[in-house]
Amino acid sequence: MLPIILSFLAAAALALFLTPLVRTYAIAHRLVDDPAIEPQRRAHDRPIPLLGGLAVWLTIVIIIFSVLLLNQSYIVGPYLKSKFIIGIILASAVLMAGGYLDDRYHLRPRSSVWFPILAVLIIIASGIGINFITRPWGGVMRLDGWKIELLRYRDLPYYFNVGADILTFCWLMGMMYTTKLLDGLDGLTSGIAAIGAITLSALSLTAIVHQPDTALLAAIVAGAFLGFLRYNWFPASIFLGEGGSLLAGFMLGVLAIAAGGKIAATILVVAIPVFDVFWVIARRIFWEHKSIAAADRQHLHFRLLDIGLTPRQTVLFFWSVSAVWGTLALVLQTRGKFFAFIILSFISIIFAYLVVKLQNRRLSPR
């Protein structure tokens, strides 16, 4: 338990130290979020430095290597193998490279999407995958039965696990774009990432799960995002940027898989943002017939601002919901999580309907 706590504190302290350095670099190279560009998506009125995700990523990588040097067994274990760690570092480095290019050159969505795709493929190639799903009514459904051999290297076969790899790809891409689209208010995404990582760390330490290796990695991620949050909280002096917003969902998605398939628990933590993303995408495609990357203020956090909440109140609302459902995920078993998700779905639909009604009433001409 002590190595986990110390790793969490070290990550928070290092992020506190690195973030101002990254901020200085971003300002010097004019890597800023200018509110004059797509103002309908902006909640700030002055240019804010981007690239904050680099500070988070550097913190995670430095602490991981420090733990490996001190005692490899703390973080490399039966659930978090060495090749998994290598895969996570390489894949997240790809996200950082893509994020830097996007923050500097404002890449088109069809160009920037290749970086998260490559990151997910690296994760799958490293052996991380959703190999089973626990049924709410009992039992396990295996997903790794259908394999296609791709190649052999030194007499070792490398397979494409059809069900497991496709689901892993969809899960990680969905998580990354959920946190990317969520990143519209100061501290919103970084706070959700910290809450999710804390939840997964605590869950990995329970007697039923008992995975101290994944608990330590999750604690590092939580500490890194919390340290960064000191500068990202309203009014923010630095933003996560493209790479950082994707990194949040990427790390939560990978941790959920590594922690023995704790996808249901992770979904409960990010349920409101997930519902919001699905609704916005569906509305843009089926009702408005426009690109899913189109700029507007139809995300839930913008709607809450439009009905009168302040940015702080809106972010605290999201954090509170994530923290409450994350706490429930610690005590509920698979069936309980399933019913909790159903209940949360109905609550989210009713809440979204009421918010839209209030928004339309406030914005309609009198």
C-alpha positions in Angstrom: 0.0 0.0 0.0 2.8 2.4 0.8 4.4 2.3 -2.7 1.0 3.1 -4.2 0.5 6.1 -1.9 4.1 7.3 -2.5 3.7 6.9 -6.3 0.5 8.9 -6.2 2.1 11.7 -4.2 5.3 11.7 -6.4 3.1 11.9 -9.6 1.1 14.9 -8.2 4.3 16.7 -7.1 6.0 16.1 -10.5 3.0 17.3 -12.4 2.9 20.4 -10.3 6.6 21.0 -11.2 6.4 20.2 -14.9 3.1 21.9 -15.9 4.5 25.5 -15.5 7.5 24.5 -17.6 5.3 23.1 -20.4 3.1 26.2 -20.1 6.2 28.4 -20.7 7.2 26.4 -23.7 3.6 26.5 -25.2 3.5 30.3 -24.8 7.0 30.8 -26.3 5.9 28.7 -29.4 2.4 30.2 -29.6 0.7 26.9 -28.9 -2.5 28.5 -27.6 -6.2 28.0 -27.8 -7.5 31.2 -29.4 -11.2 31.9 -28.6 -11.4 33.7 -32.0 -11.2 30.3 -33.7 -14.6 28.5 -33.4 -15.9 30.8 -30.7 -19.1 28.7 -30.3 -16.9 26.0 -28.8 -15.0 28.3 -26.5 -15.9 29.2 -22.9 -12.9 31.5 -22.4 -12.2 35.0 -23.7 -8.4 35.1 -24.0 -5.8 32.8 -25.6 -4.8 30.0 -23.2 -1.7 27.8 -23.6 -2.2 24.2 -24.9 0.0 21.2 -24.6 -0.9 20.5 -20.9 -1.2 16.8 -21.7 2.5 16.7 -22.3 3.1 17.5 -18.6 0.7 14.7 -17.6 2.3 12.2 -19.9 5.9 13.1 -18.9 4.9 12.7 -15.3 3.3 9.3 -15.9 6.3 8.0 -17.9 9.0 9.4 -15.5 7.2 7.9 -12.4 6.8 4.5 -14.2 10.5 4.4 -15.0 11.4 5.5 -11.5 9.3 2.7 -10.0 10.8 0.2 -12.4 14.3 1.3 -11.3 13.4 1.1 -7.6 11.6 -2.2 -7.6 10.2 -3.7 -10.8 7.8 -6.0 -8.9 5.8 -3.0 -7.7 4.3 -2.3 -11.2 5.1 -5.4 -13.2 3.0 -8.3 -12.1 0.6 -11.0 -13.2 -1.9 -8.5 -14.6 0.5 -5.8 -15.8 3.2 -7.5 -17.8 6.4 -5.8 -19.1 5.1 -5.8 -22.7 1.9 -4.1 -21.5 4.0 -1.3 -19.9 6.0 -0.9 -23.1 2.8 -0.9 -25.2 1.2 1.8 -23.0 4.2 4.1 -23.1 4.7 3.7 -26.9 0.9 4.2 -27.7 0.6 7.2 -25.4 3.8 8.7 -27.1 1.9 8.4 -30.4 -1.0 10.3 -28.9 1.4 13.0 -27.6 3.0 13.4 -31.1 -0.4 13.6 -32.8 -1.6 16.1 -30.1 1.4 18.3 -30.6 0.9 18.4 -34.3 -2.8 19.1 -33.9 -2.2 21.9 -31.4 0.3 23.5 -33.7 -1.2 23.0 -37.1 -4.9 22.5 -36.3 -5.2 19.2 -38.2 -8.4 18.2 -39.8 -10.3 15.4 -38.0 -9.8 12.9 -40.8 -6.0 13.5 -40.4 -5.8 13.6 -36.6 -7.8 10.4 -36.1 -4.9 8.3 -37.4 -2.9 8.9 -34.2 -5.5 7.4 -31.8 -6.0 4.5 -34.3 -2.3 3.8 -34.3 -2.2 4.0 -30.5 -5.0 1.5 -30.2 -3.3 -0.9 -32.6 -0.1 -0.7 -30.6 -2.0 -1.6 -27.4 -3.6 -4.6 -29.2 -0.3 -5.7 -30.5 1.2 -5.6 -27.0 -1.4 -8.1 -25.9 -3.8 -5.9 -24.0 -7.4 -6.9 -24.9 -10.9 -7.5 -23.7 -10.8 -11.3 -23.7 -14.0 -11.9 -21.8 -17.2 -10.2 -20.6 -18.9 -11.1 -17.3 -22.6 -11.7 -17.8 -24.9 -9.8 -15.4 -26.9 -13.0 -14.8 -23.8 -15.0 -14.1 -21.0 -16.7 -16.0 -18.4 -15.4 -18.4 -18.5 -15.0 -22.2 -15.1 -15.6 -23.8 -14.2 -13.4 -26.8 -10.8 -14.9 -27.6 -11.9 -18.1 -29.2 -11.8 -17.0 -32.9 -8.2 -16.4 -33.8 -6.6 -15.8 -37.2 -2.8 -16.3 -37.4 -1.2 -13.2 -38.9 2.5 -14.2 -38.8 5.2 -16.2 -37.1 8.3 -14.7 -35.6 11.0 -17.1 -34.3 8.3 -19.9 -34.3 6.0 -17.7 -32.2 2.5 -17.2 -33.7 0.9 -13.8 -33.6 -2.9 -13.8 -33.8 -5.8 -11.5 -34.6 -8.4 -12.3 -31.9 -11.4 -11.2 -33.9 -13.9 -10.6 -31.1 -11.5 -9.4 -28.4 -9.5 -7.1 -30.7 -12.5 -5.5 -32.3 -14.2 -4.8 -29.0 -10.9 -3.5 -27.6 -10.5 -1.1 -30.6 -14.1 0.2 -30.2 -13.7 0.6 -26.4 -10.5 2.6 -26.5 -11.5 4.8 -29.4 -14.8 5.4 -27.7 -13.2 6.3 -24.4 -10.6 8.6 -26.1 -13.2 10.6 -28.1 -15.5 10.8 -25.0 -12.9 12.7 -23.0 -11.8 14.6 -26.1 -15.3 16.0 -26.7 -15.8 16.4 -23.0 -12.9 18.8 -22.7 -14.8 22.0 -23.0 -14.6 23.6 -19.6 -11.7 24.3 -17.2 -10.8 21.2 -15.2 -13.7 19.0 -16.5 -11.7 16.3 -18.3 -8.7 16.3 -16.0 -11.0 16.0 -13.0 -13.0 13.1 -14.5 -9.8 11.4 -15.4 -8.5 11.7 -11.8 -11.7 10.4 -10.3 -11.8 7.5 -12.7 -8.2 6.5 -12.0 -8.7 6.8 -8.3 -11.8 4.5 -8.6 -9.9 1.9 -10.6 -6.9 2.1 -8.2 -9.2 1.5 -5.2 -11.1 -1.2 -7.0 -7.8 -3.0 -7.8 -7.0 -3.0 -4.1 -10.2 -4.7 -3.0 -10.0 -8.3 -1.6 -11.9 -9.7 -4.6 -9.7 -8.1 -7.3 -6.4 -7.7 -5.5 -4.2 -6.4 -8.3 -1.6 -4.1 -6.7 0.3 -3.7 -9.9 -2.7 -2.1 -11.7 -3.6 -0.2 -8.6 -0.1 1.5 -8.6 -0.3 2.4 -12.3 -3.8 3.9 -11.7 -2.5 5.8 -8.7 0.2 7.3 -10.9 -2.3 8.4 -13.5 -4.6 9.9 -10.8 -1.7 11.8 -9.2 -0.5 13.2 -12.6 -4.0 14.5 -13.5 -4.6 15.9 -10.0 -1.2 17.8 -10.1 -2.1 19.2 -13.5 -5.6 20.2 -12.2 -4.0 22.8 -10.0 -3.3 24.8 -13.2 -6.3 23.6 -15.2 -9.0 24.5 -12.7 -11.1 27.6 -13.4 -9.8 30.0 -14.4 -7.3 27.7 -16.2 -3.8 28.9 -17.1 -3.2 25.9 -19.4 -5.4 23.4 -21.2 -4.8 19.7 -21.9 -4.7 20.2 -25.6 -5.5 17.5 -28.2 -3.0 14.9 -26.9 -4.0 15.4 -23.2 -7.7 15.1 -23.8 -7.2 11.9 -25.7 -4.7 10.6 -23.1 -7.3 10.9 -20.4 -9.7 8.5 -22.1 -6.9 6.3 -23.3 -5.4 5.7 -19.8 -8.9 5.1 -18.3 -9.7 2.7 -21.1 -6.4 0.8 -20.8 -6.6 0.7 -17.0 -10.2 -0.7 -17.1 -8.9 -3.6 -19.3 -5.7 -4.2 -17.3 -7.7 -4.3 -14.0 -9.4 -7.5 -14.9 -12.0 -6.1 -17.3 -13.4 -3.4 -15.0 -15.2 -1.8 -18.0 -18.6 -1.6 -16.2 -17.0 0.3 -13.3 -15.3 2.8 -15.7 -18.5 3.3 -17.7 -20.3 4.3 -14.5 -17.7 6.9 -13.8 -17.9 8.4 -17.3 -21.6 7.6 -17.9 -22.9 11.1 -18.3 -20.2 12.2 -20.8 -20.7 8.9 -22.7 -24.4 9.5 -23.0 -23.8 13.1 -24.0 -21.3 12.1 -26.8 -23.7 9.5 -28.2 -26.6 11.9 -28.2 -24.6 14.7 -29.9 -23.2 12.3 -32.5 -26.6 10.9 -33.2 -28.2 14.3 -33.5 -25.6 15.6 -35.9 -25.8 12.6 -38.1 -29.5 11.7 -38.2 -31.2 15.0 -37.4 -29.0 17.8 -38.6 -27.1 15.8 -41.3 -23.7 17.3 -40.7 -20.3 16.2 -39.7 -19.8 14.9 -36.2 -16.8 17.2 -35.9 -19.0 20.3 -36.5 -18.7 23.0 -33.9 -21.7 23.9 -31.7 -22.8 24.4 -28.1 -25.1 21.3 -27.8 -22.9 19.3 -25.4 -24.4 19.0 -21.9 -21.8 21.2 -20.2 -22.6 24.0 -22.6 -26.3 23.5 -22.1 -25.9 23.8 -18.3 -24.1 27.1 -18.8 -26.9 28.3 -21.0 -29.5 27.6 -18.3 -27.6 29.7 -15.7 -24.9 27.5 -14.1 -21.4 28.9 -13.7 -18.4 27.1 -15.2 -17.4 26.0 -11.7 -20.9 24.7 -10.8 -21.1 22.8 -14.1 -17.7 21.1 -13.6 -18.5 20.3 -9.9 -21.8 18.8 -11.1 -19.9 16.4 -13.5 -17.3 15.6 -10.8 -20.0 14.8 -8.2 -21.9 12.5 -10.5 -18.7 10.7 -11.5 -17.6 10.4 -7.8 -20.9 9.1 -6.6 -21.2 6.4 -9.3 -17.5 5.6 -9.0 -18.1 4.9 -5.3 -21.0 2.7 -6.1 -18.9 0.8 -8.6 -16.6 -0.2 -5.7 -19.3 -1.9 -3.7 -21.6 -3.3 -6.5 -21.0 -6.7 -8.1 -21.5 -7.3 -11.8 -25.3 -7.6 -11.6 -25.6 -4.5 -9.4 -23.5 -2.5 -11.9 -25.7 -3.6 -14.7 -28.9 -2.4 -12.9 -27.1 0.8 -11.8 -26.2 1.5 -15.4 -29.9 1.0 -16.5 -31.1 3.3 -13.7 -28.4 5.9 -14.6 -29.5 5.7 -18.3 -33.1 6.6 -17.4 -31.9 9.4 -15.1 -29.6 10.8 -17.8 -32.4 10.8 -20.4 -34.9 12.6 -18.1 -32.2 15.0 -16.9 -31.1 15.8 -20.5 -34.7 16.4 -21.5 -35.3 18.8 -18.7 -32.1 20.7 -19.4 -32.9 21.1 -23.1 -36.4 22.3 -22.2 -34.9 24.9 -19.8 -32.3 25.9 -22.4 -34.9 26.5 -25.1 -37.0 28.5 -22.7 -34.1 30.8 -21.7 -32.8 31.2 -25.2 -36.1 31.7 -27.0 -37.0 35.3 -27.9 -39.6 36.9 -25.6 
